[in-house]
Amino acid sequence: MLLLAVAFLILFVLIGAAAYLPGPVAAAAAVAIALWLAVFAVRERRRHDSPRKA
């Protein structure tokens, strides 16, 4: 439960910081983060879907 509270606190701090950025800068940062998460998800899926070597 404490971990969830800390995660929300960090999320709110990041959202508050993004409110002071110009729109295009915040949008570029959001796109960069989304691409990073997409690449991570694809790599994890490939790693878990590949047959394990014995």
Backbone as CSV, one residue per row, in Angstrom:
resi,resn,N_x,N_y,N_z,CA_x,CA_y,CA_z,C_x,C_y,C_z
1,MET,0.820,-1.188,0.000,0.000,0.000,0.000,0.871,1.262,0.000
2,LEU,1.956,1.200,0.751,2.868,2.338,0.799,3.504,2.566,-0.572
3,LEU,3.825,1.485,-1.262,4.410,1.606,-2.600,3.441,2.295,-3.552
4,LEU,2.177,1.975,-3.453,1.165,2.614,-4.294,1.062,4.107,-3.982
5,ALA,1.111,4.458,-2.730,1.042,5.869,-2.339,2.257,6.637,-2.863
6,VAL,3.425,6.038,-2.783,4.633,6.685,-3.289,4.564,6.822,-4.807
7,ALA,4.050,5.801,-5.487,3.915,5.856,-6.944,2.982,6.998,-7.344
8,PHE,1.868,7.151,-6.659,0.943,8.250,-6.953,1.583,9.607,-6.662
9,LEU,2.348,9.702,-5.604,3.020,10.952,-5.277,3.995,11.349,-6.386
10,ILE,4.769,10.380,-6.864,5.705,10.664,-7.958,4.941,11.051,-9.219
11,LEU,3.838,10.362,-9.499,3.027,10.688,-10.671,2.506,12.123,-10.592
12,PHE,2.008,12.517,-9.444,1.465,13.870,-9.302,2.558,14.925,-9.419
13,VAL,3.744,14.633,-8.934,4.858,15.579,-9.063,5.219,15.743,-10.537
14,LEU,5.266,14.641,-11.274,5.598,14.722,-12.697,4.523,15.454,-13.487
15,ILE,3.271,15.223,-13.158,2.179,15.922,-13.845,2.247,17.418,-13.535
16,GLY,2.541,17.758,-12.300,2.662,19.159,-11.922,3.825,19.839,-12.631
17,ALA,4.935,19.116,-12.786,6.085,19.685,-13.486,5.762,19.877,-14.966
18,ALA,5.021,18.958,-15.556,4.666,19.066,-16.976,3.725,20.244,-17.225
19,ALA,2.993,20.654,-16.207,2.067,21.778,-16.379,2.807,23.085,-16.645
20,TYR,4.072,23.174,-16.241,4.843,24.401,-16.439,5.642,24.397,-17.735
21,LEU,5.636,23.269,-18.435,6.358,23.190,-19.710,5.481,23.705,-20.844
22,PRO,6.075,24.221,-21.888,5.285,24.581,-23.068,4.660,23.326,-23.676
23,GLY,3.536,23.496,-24.328,2.805,22.359,-24.896,3.628,21.462,-25.790
24,PRO,4.341,22.004,-26.781,5.130,21.139,-27.667,6.226,20.361,-26.935
25,VAL,6.815,20.957,-25.914,7.862,20.259,-25.157,7.252,19.098,-24.375
26,ALA,6.111,19.337,-23.739,5.443,18.276,-22.996,4.990,17.166,-23.937
27,ALA,4.491,17.532,-25.131,4.060,16.525,-26.100,5.251,15.703,-26.596
28,ALA,6.374,16.354,-26.851,7.563,15.623,-27.295,8.056,14.674,-26.209
29,ALA,8.025,15.112,-24.973,8.432,14.244,-23.873,7.477,13.059,-23.736
30,ALA,6.182,13.301,-23.904,5.199,12.222,-23.815,5.407,11.201,-24.929
31,VAL,5.700,11.673,-26.128,5.952,10.757,-27.249,7.218,9.945,-26.997
32,ALA,8.253,10.589,-26.489,9.501,9.878,-26.204,9.286,8.795,-25.151
33,ILE,8.534,9.102,-24.113,8.262,8.120,-23.063,7.411,6.984,-23.612
34,ALA,6.416,7.304,-24.437,5.564,6.266,-25.022,6.370,5.334,-25.925
35,LEU,7.280,5.888,-26.714,8.120,5.048,-27.567,9.034,4.148,-26.738
36,TRP,9.589,4.714,-25.685,10.461,3.926,-24.815,9.676,2.762,-24.184
37,LEU,8.475,3.037,-23.720,7.657,1.978,-23.130,7.248,0.933,-24.164
38,ALA,6.956,1.358,-25.394,6.592,0.411,-26.450,7.768,-0.503,-26.782
39,VAL,8.966,0.064,-26.897,10.146,-0.756,-27.172,10.388,-1.739,-26.035
40,PHE,10.244,-1.278,-24.808,10.420,-2.156,-23.654,9.411,-3.298,-23.671
41,ALA,8.152,-2.990,-23.981,7.113,-4.018,-24.007,7.389,-5.056,-25.085
42,VAL,7.822,-4.615,-26.260,8.122,-5.554,-27.346,9.305,-6.444,-26.964
43,ARG,10.333,-5.853,-26.381,11.493,-6.654,-25.982,11.129,-7.669,-24.910
44,GLU,10.314,-7.280,-23.954,9.896,-8.213,-22.908,9.036,-9.337,-23.471
45,ARG,8.147,-8.995,-24.382,7.283,-10.015,-24.974,8.108,-11.021,-25.767
46,ARG,9.071,-10.520,-26.534,9.935,-11.421,-27.303,10.759,-12.312,-26.382
47,ARG,11.210,-11.753,-25.290,12.031,-12.528,-24.353,11.216,-13.637,-23.704
48,HIS,9.970,-13.361,-23.376,9.137,-14.361,-22.708,8.517,-15.347,-23.692
49,ASP,8.374,-14.969,-24.955,7.776,-15.857,-25.945,8.795,-16.802,-26.571
50,SER,10.074,-16.458,-26.500,11.075,-17.303,-27.143,11.250,-18.591,-26.344
51,PRO,11.488,-19.703,-27.064,11.678,-20.965,-26.355,12.953,-20.932,-25.505
52,ARG,12.874,-21.542,-24.365,14.018,-21.527,-23.461,15.017,-22.596,-23.871
53,LYS,16.274,-22.231,-23.786,17.337,-23.185,-24.123,17.693,-23.976,-22.874
54,ALA,17.837,-25.275,-23.053,18.153,-26.132,-21.909,19.640,-26.367,-21.782
